[in-house]
Each structure stands twice: as C-alpha cells, then as structure tokens.
Amino acid sequence: MKFSIVIYAAPYSSEAAATALRFTKTLLDQGHELYRLFFFGDGVHNANRLSVVAQDDKNIQQAWDELIKTRGLDSVICVSSAIKRGIVDETESQRYELNAVSAYDSSEISGLGQLVDATLHSDRVVNFG
C-alpha cells in the first residue's frame, strides 16, 4: 500500500510528531511504500536543524532527518508555513536576505501542490497533529 504522511504538530507540543515518526518507520519496515512526507503548519518545526534539544530528550528533528536520508524519502516542507516560522532553505534565505539556513537539506521547501499531488498518488493519506 502507498502512503503519504502529513505532520501538523511541532516536535514537542504533543506526542503527534513522535507518533508520526514511529508510524512512518513501522510502515516502511512492513514493506509499505511512502510516497511523500509533508510538514505543514507547526509541523514544519520538525525540519528545523537549528533547534537545540536537552540531552535527555529525543531529538525528533534529527530523527526525521536521518530517516528521510537513510530511506531516500520524498519530504516536503510547506513554504508558507515555513517562512512564517523562520524555517528557510538556501533559496528562501537568499530571497529574504537572511544570513542563515534553518531547514534540514533532506526536505525541500515547496507549496501545497505537493500535498495535492501526494493525495492523488497515495492509497492512504495519514495526518498527525
């Protein structure tokens, strides 16, 4: 079965982001296909590489980055949600004349068309948050 996962929750505001991470790992381990991850609303904070996490907490952002890279997943950060929250890649950083990049490079910043595309090409779209 082909899934897309939409993450609306920030990493530490609830258990939703951590649950989405575990769900994604499990569905991949069980042989299902993941068409796309889509970080939306406060969920874009899961792609923030500048967050500092206490030593005794799990770094959910880093865990997402590692999963995306090791499994070669298609991962998208909603552009309008991201720039409002200070999550920018190299392109957006230059566009807004910022001097930092805060988004993990494992995900691309793009628009809602990517979410529509994911919905059209997936058997199931599961939302967390």
MOFENTA-V357105 format. One record per residue. RES is the residue in three letters. NEAR is the number of other C-alpha atoms within 8 Angstrom. D_LAST is the distance of its C-alpha to the last C-alpha in Angstrom with 2 decimals. Layout:
# MOFENTA-V357105
[[RES:NEAR:D_LAST] [RES:NEAR:D_LAST]]
This chain:
# MOFENTA-V357105
[[MET:6:22.26] [LYS:11:20.53] [PHE:14:16.73] [SER:15:14.46] [ILE:14:10.97] [VAL:12:8.53] [ILE:16:6.22] [TYR:14:4.70] [ALA:13:4.50] [ALA:12:8.20] [PRO:14:10.01] [TYR:6:11.33] [SER:6:9.46] [SER:9:8.00] [GLU:8:8.46] [ALA:11:5.20] [ALA:18:7.12] [ALA:9:10.26] [THR:9:9.50] [ALA:11:8.78] [LEU:9:11.99] [ARG:8:13.90] [PHE:8:13.09] [THR:10:14.27] [LYS:9:17.32] [THR:8:18.17] [LEU:10:18.19] [LEU:10:20.36] [ASP:7:22.57] [GLN:6:23.13] [GLY:6:24.43] [HIS:10:21.83] [GLU:9:21.50] [LEU:12:18.55] [TYR:12:19.26] [ARG:12:16.69] [LEU:13:13.64] [PHE:13:12.19] [PHE:15:10.53] [PHE:13:9.75] [GLY:10:9.60] [ASP:9:8.98] [GLY:14:7.94] [VAL:18:11.72] [HIS:12:12.49] [ASN:12:12.09] [ALA:14:15.23] [ASN:12:17.21] [ARG:9:20.35] [LEU:6:21.79] [SER:6:19.56] [VAL:4:21.70] [VAL:7:20.43] [ALA:5:22.61] [GLN:5:24.80] [ASP:4:23.56] [ASP:6:19.82] [LYS:6:18.38] [ASN:7:17.97] [ILE:10:14.63] [GLN:13:15.47] [GLN:8:18.85] [ALA:8:17.67] [TRP:11:15.66] [ASP:12:18.84] [GLU:8:21.10] [LEU:11:19.36] [ILE:13:19.40] [LYS:9:23.03] [THR:6:24.39] [ARG:6:23.09] [GLY:7:23.80] [LEU:11:20.43] [ASP:9:19.84] [SER:12:17.09] [VAL:13:16.48] [ILE:16:15.19] [CYS:15:15.09] [VAL:9:18.33] [SER:7:17.87] [SER:12:14.61] [ALA:16:16.32] [ILE:10:19.69] [LYS:7:18.55] [ARG:8:16.99] [GLY:7:19.99] [ILE:14:18.73] [VAL:13:21.81] [ASP:13:23.71] [GLU:8:27.52] [THR:7:27.88] [GLU:9:25.76] [SER:13:27.39] [GLN:9:30.78] [ARG:7:29.96] [TYR:6:29.06] [GLU:6:31.76] [LEU:7:29.61] [ASN:6:31.00] [ALA:6:27.99] [VAL:9:25.43] [SER:11:22.08] [ALA:12:20.17] [TYR:10:20.70] [ASP:6:23.14] [SER:8:21.41] [SER:13:19.17] [GLU:9:20.64] [ILE:11:19.78] [SER:10:20.09] [GLY:10:19.27] [LEU:7:17.39] [GLY:7:20.28] [GLN:9:18.85] [LEU:9:15.79] [VAL:8:18.40] [ASP:8:20.50] [ALA:12:17.87] [THR:10:17.39] [LEU:6:21.18] [HIS:8:21.85] [SER:11:19.44] [ASP:7:20.08] [ARG:9:16.42] [VAL:11:13.22] [VAL:8:10.20] [ASN:8:6.65] [PHE:12:3.78] [GLY:9:0.00]]
